[in-house]
């Protein structure tokens, strides 16, 4: 009797073991299937991300080629950038891109990236951005003295009070933007990164807009025009006039004061720009001794390209006859390969634009300043305020200095956009 009972107990355990094995197998298969699907999903996601990155790389290539076209003067639309299955370095992705449109209607870039079986496409509208979209932009340090007000105006419509103002630095180092006590910025202040409260050293300023981080903007180099070589302008105690026929390449400008040995009377040198648009390329320095002046007469303009430095001593001045006027009436561009120094002075208000990404710029004026500045370091030591001319950001053309194409609108295209689409009909700006 006992043996029979023991036999039944042993036999009853077998179905339980079988059921347990089946349950475990089912769970194992389920977990394996879940892991396999997760692995497939992660691979697909990684491929999709890689394909999107490749599409963005194609967009960047096309944008770079468009900006290279801008470097050739005069600008010729000609054949627009296009490429199929460009292999990207150090990765297994390829991209294809196409630029369509024209200056009148606008350009659009369509780009397709591929990674394995994944394909992603992006589109972007691009437009021109000029050198002076900000009131003040530096690569390194921007310093405003106590009590300075940064505001704006529109030289094309003086009744226009709706002027967006921004100043900033492309640096991420501490104290890259120094706003001393009493400074008022009627707009925004930006830096390229870092701790905003450390990079922007606010010593009691008022900023009516925001403080934010903005990606670094490309600052194109400016190439001086090819002009006929002329003799240096070196005068003492005289007034010399420059007209458009005097445009050319000069080794230097040196304005000296004449001191009468008997009476001690001082006669400064004056360089008058009149008769229209005058363009000067200086391979050396511009030096103004005490009380000497460069004056742009009403109805004329002066554009200066310089490889050297600008030194203005006490009482000297580079300015327009009747400021403030349109800021682009006086334009100064740094074209040197090494660090330059611009020490600018004005006997009254200063009006002009300065594009010198590799130069340290100081402005001293007894009045206000009107225009815009791009510099490596900028120290505004004037006795008045700084006003940005809104018109500077509205008239961008392909012939402007330091102009560039930038993305004005971007979005990811529908998956149906393929390489064959790029090879077929021209891409419409944005799918409806």
Protein Blocks (a to p, Z undefined) as FASTA:
>chain_A
ZZmmmmmmmmmmmmmmmmmmmmmmmmmmmmmmmmmmmmmmmmmmmmmmmmmmmmmmmmmm
mmmmmmmmmmpccddfkjadddehiacehiabdcddddeddfknopaddddddehjbccd
dddddddddfklbfbdcfkbccddehiacddddfklmkbmbdcdddddfbfbehkbccde
hiacebddddfedjfklmpccehiacfbdcddddddddddddddddddddddddehiacd
ddfklgccdfbdcddddddfklopacddddddehiacddddfbdcdddehiacdddehia
cddddfbdcdddehiacddfbdcddfklpccddfbfbdcddddddfbdcddddddfkbcc
ddddfbdcedddddfbdcdfbfbdcdddfklmmmccfkbghiacddfbdcdddfklcfkl
mmmccddfbdZZ
